[in-house]
């Protein structure tokens, strides 16, 4: 579902994410929860890890690929409590995890989400 949501994003947005790896895990790790100051393993729906486009350098080698983590159980829990479709929630998490890292405004991200079929 995450790969399908990513494939439906506008090409210009996906171009910012060349080589992006999308991972789905049940929950964030304890290290991630501590680093993000989360009170519960259900507090995070997703996370972007990597180096954003404005900060990438051709002179640095050996960097890990940019990654978006989607946390399945928190997403499902959120879905159970809201009226949005599961696909809309997954798309929202993807766009926001990538978009905030690249410095996009909330309006920009809403526009990107609206353009998804």
N, C-alpha and C positions, 0 to 999 in steps of 0.2 A: 504494500500500500504506500509506503514511504517513497519507494523508487518511482511509482506511478505518479504520485503527487509532484515529485521533483521534475519528472519529465514533462508535466503539464505547465510548469512555470515558463514565463517568457524567455525566449532565447537570450535576450540581452542580460537578463538576470543570471541565468545559468552560466553565461560566458564569464561572469565575475568569479565563478566557482570551479574553474577548470581543475579537474582532478579531485574534486570533493568526494569524500567517503562518507556515506550515511550508514550509521550503525544503530541498531535497535537493541536495547537491553531492557530487562525487567525494571531495574531501578538504577539510580546513580550510585557510584561507589561511595564509601564512607569519606574518602579523600575529597571527592567532589562536593559532597554535602557540607563538609567542614569548610572548604575553600569558599563556597558560595554562601555560607552562613545560614544554611537551610535548617529549619527546626524539625522537619520530617522528611522521610524519603519520598513523600508524595508532593513536596513543595516544588520540585523541578519537573517540568514536562520535557525539556530538552536543553541542550548545551552545544555551543559552537566552540571547538578547540582548533587553534591554528593561528596563522598569520594572515591578517586581512590584506586585501589588495593594496591599499595605500602604504602598507608597511613591508611589503615583500621586496626582496633585493635579489638581483641576479648574481651578486657576489657571494651570497651565502649558500653553501651546498649542504646536502644531507638533511634538509628539513623534512619532518614528517608531513604527510599530506594534511590538508585542512579536513576536519571531521565535524559532522553534526551527529550528536547523540540524541536519539528519541527514546524516552523512557516509557515503555509500554504500559506498565501498571498505573503510573500517575495519569497518563493520557486516558486510559480506559476509565479510571475513577472520575476524571473530569467530565468525560463524555456521559457517564451515567447520571451526572448531576446537572447537565445543561441540555439545551435543545439542539445544539449544533450537531451536524452529522459527524461521524468519526473521520471521514475524509476531509471535511472542512477543518477540523481540529488539527489533523496531521499537517495539512497544508499551512495552516496558521503558524504552527510551531516551526516548521521548516523555514518559512519566509522570515519570521522574526529572529530566529537564531542566526541565520545568515545576514539578514538586513541590519540588525543592530551592530554586528561586528564590522560591517562596512560603513557604518555611520548614516544609514538611510533614516529618514524621518518616519514617524508613524503614518503620515499621509502617503509617503512613497510606498510603504509596505502595504497599506490598505489598497492602493492602486494596483500593485502587483497581484495581491490576492484576488481582487475583483476581475483581473484579466484571465484567471484560470478557468477553463471550461468546466 
